[in-house]
């Protein structure tokens, strides 16, 4: 019966079978459910087949994914390894999620992002008491702002550079 419609259907993962969830995600996905399928409860309790489909949907609906304020950490790390997401996309995703992370998870997420070959900023150095500097861009300012809400890193702007002073928050 579901095969006869392509109308978006809201997923009710508590009651739906894996087969039904997969069918809905593949054929009748409602983008309003993106926040539901990327949250910890759903993502961590589902099968690898569904997790892969969720990851595909996050890539397909990249712009909407970037608006979500709480994505499962494991999924977030997987998205950071995708080439489809630009470096700016990855940092934007992280900025949305920093309020939900502790220092170690934030540091580890930054280390994953920093593996991107286009990356020049080492925000992870803030967590190991180093003094990194960053180009003074809107995104760099946003990252520093989000990090400062939790950890109060000292920084100043000089010559179009953000000079920051880290703290020893994690063991490296």
C-alpha positions in Angstrom: 0.0 0.0 0.0 2.8 2.4 0.8 4.4 1.8 -2.6 1.4 3.5 -4.2 2.1 6.9 -2.6 5.0 9.2 -2.7 3.5 11.7 -0.2 5.8 12.5 2.7 5.0 10.4 5.8 6.1 11.3 9.3 8.2 8.5 10.8 7.0 7.0 14.1 10.1 5.0 15.0 8.7 3.8 18.3 6.1 1.7 16.5 7.3 1.2 13.0 9.3 -1.9 11.9 12.8 -1.5 10.5 11.4 -2.4 7.0 8.7 0.3 7.3 11.1 2.9 8.6 13.5 2.1 5.7 10.7 2.4 3.2 9.5 5.7 4.6 13.1 7.1 4.7 13.7 6.0 1.1 10.4 6.9 -0.5 8.2 9.0 1.7 10.6 11.0 3.8 9.2 14.1 5.5 12.0 16.7 5.9 10.3 17.9 9.1 11.5 14.6 10.6 15.2 15.4 10.1 15.6 16.6 13.7 13.9 13.4 14.9 16.0 10.9 12.9 19.3 12.7 13.8 18.7 12.8 17.6 20.5 10.5 20.0 17.5 8.4 20.9 16.6 7.5 17.3 20.1 7.2 15.8 21.7 5.2 18.6 18.9 2.8 18.8 18.5 1.9 15.2 20.1 -0.5 12.8 23.2 0.2 10.6 21.0 0.1 7.5 18.8 2.9 8.9 21.9 4.8 10.2 23.4 4.7 6.6 20.1 6.0 5.3 20.0 8.8 7.9 23.5 9.8 6.9 22.5 9.9 3.2 19.5 12.1 4.1 21.7 14.5 6.1 23.9 14.8 3.0 20.9 15.2 0.7 19.3 17.8 2.9 22.6 19.5 3.9 21.1 22.9 4.4 18.3 21.7 6.7 20.9 19.5 8.6 22.9 22.6 9.3 19.9 24.1 11.1 19.5 21.3 13.6 20.7 22.2 17.0 21.1 18.7 18.4 22.6 16.0 16.3 23.7 12.6 17.6 27.5 13.0 18.3 28.4 9.7 16.4 26.5 11.0 13.4 28.1 14.4 13.6 31.5 12.8 13.5 30.5 10.7 10.5 29.3 13.9 8.7 32.6 15.6 9.5 34.4 12.9 7.4 32.1 13.4 4.4 33.6 15.3 1.5 30.2 16.6 0.5 30.3 19.0 3.5 32.6 21.9 3.0 34.9 23.0 5.8 32.6 25.9 6.6 29.6 23.4 6.7 31.5 21.3 9.2 32.3 24.2 11.5 28.7 25.4 11.2 27.4 22.0 12.3 29.8 22.0 15.2 28.9 25.5 16.3 25.3 24.4 16.6 26.3 21.4 18.7 28.9 22.9 21.0 26.4 23.7 23.8 25.7 19.9 24.1 29.4 18.8 24.2 32.0 18.5 26.9 35.6 19.6 26.3 36.9 16.2 25.3 34.1 15.6 22.7 34.5 19.1 21.3 38.3 18.6 21.1 37.9 15.3 19.3 35.3 16.8 16.9 37.7 19.6 16.1 40.5 17.1 15.5 38.3 15.3 12.9 37.4 18.5 11.2 41.1 19.5 11.1 41.9 16.5 9.1 40.2 18.2 6.1 43.0 19.1 3.7 41.6 22.6 3.2 41.7 23.4 6.9 44.2 26.0 8.1 42.7 26.7 11.5 43.6 24.6 14.6 40.8 25.4 17.0 41.6 22.2 18.9 44.8 23.9 20.1 42.7 26.0 22.4 42.0 22.9 24.4 45.7 22.0 25.0 46.9 25.4 26.2 48.4 26.6 23.0 48.0 30.1 21.4 46.6 29.6 18.0 45.7 32.5 15.6 42.9 32.4 13.1 41.9 34.6 10.1 39.3 37.1 11.3 36.3 35.8 9.4 32.6 35.7 10.4 32.9 31.9 10.9 36.0 32.1 13.0 34.3 34.7 15.2 31.2 32.5 15.5 33.4 29.5 16.5 35.3 31.5 19.1 32.0 33.0 20.4 30.5 29.5 20.8 33.6 28.1 22.5 33.8 31.1 24.8 30.2 30.5 26.0 31.5 27.4 27.7 35.2 27.7 28.2 36.0 31.5 28.3 39.1 31.4 26.1 40.9 34.8 26.0 41.4 36.3 22.5 42.0 39.6 20.8 41.8 40.8 17.2 44.9 42.3 15.6 45.9 42.8 12.0 42.9 40.8 10.7 43.9 37.9 12.9 42.2 36.4 16.0 44.9 35.6 18.5 43.6 33.2 21.1 45.0 31.8 24.4 44.1 28.2 25.2 43.6 26.3 28.4 44.7 22.8 29.4 41.2 21.2 29.2 42.2 17.8 27.7 45.2 15.5 27.6 46.7 15.3 24.2 
